Amino acid sequence: MNVSQNQKVEEFTLLGLDTVPKLSIVLFILLLIIYLLILLGNLLIMVTVYFEARLHSAMYYFLSKLSLVDLCYASVTVPKLLVDFLSKKNTVSLSGCITQLFFLHFFAGTECILLTVMAYDRYVAICNPLRYSSIMNRTVCYWLEAVCWAISFFHSIIQIILTCQLKFCGPNRIDHFFCDIHPLSVLSCSDIFIIEIVFVANSGLISALCFIVLLISYMGIIRTIVKTRSDKGTGKAFSTCASHLIVVTLFFGPCVFIYLRPSVSYAADKMVSIFYTVLTPLLNPIIYTLRNKEVKAAIRSFLGKKLFHRN
């Protein structure tokens, strides 16, 4: 497509998922069900943690915040994707695209740092159990949460500032189902070499710092577990940490594949993106619920009280 360098693109077309037209309605129904499950699952955990006194500890406080972030994270991309399945004109304005990009990285960054904070919380609980309540008190939890939101905000602002430096002269067809840095960069008629380096460095810095904290935390946890002779305590620690490690792997793996590389498109990008924007927010509450007896008991208690009062 030959487009003048002076022409400024103000609207993009999202090509969406590569599907057979006859399968669009099937995918729409499937994604709608998944999105409703994401809303219900994460809201159930948030409400249960809030109302059940037995879950009023730092671990479950951060779990409720993870559910909030997952709910918001999925809501950045899935509703637009559902609308595009039913629409013949899958367009988005430049400002709308940048807005989606901001919230995508804001909630993704928050989840990344929050998972790291949760690893530190488990480190304190297992390595310093007698001092856990005093170290991870309510004030500390509030401050750690604020740090998560603040760092993610600045991370997203940097991404947006860099994106706004890009010039789009055409074409305007984004080979993705949402607006993100790499799909936008390949459409730019600007020299993106320096911008691309800063993009990767910005994401890489957060990923590297989170990885270091995660590594140190789990090295300390493993060392303490190995020294522990109590089978009951060891089993509970392994169960709690296993849930967290599964969630960390499900989130960090796809994100590293997508963001810590130059702006090159691969055939697997859309499927990997579906995994961390749709499936991970769905799986997180399931993983924490199925592997945590306290959460399961609290949910049963909470639902039982509601049903009892209703009757």
Salt bridges, closest charged atoms under 4 A:
GLU10 OE2 - LYS8 NZ 3.73
ASP18 OD1 - LYS270 NZ 3.15
GLU52 OE1 - ARG54 NE 3.69
GLU52 OE2 - LYS305 NZ 3.38
ASP84 OD1 - LYS80 NZ 3.22
ASP121 OD2 - ARG122 NH2 2.94
GLU145 OE2 - LYS65 NZ 3.90
ASP175 OD1 - LYS270 NZ 2.89
ASP180 OD1 - HIS105 NE2 3.02
ASP269 OD2 - ARG261 NH2 2.56
GLU294 OE2 - LYS236 NZ 3.71
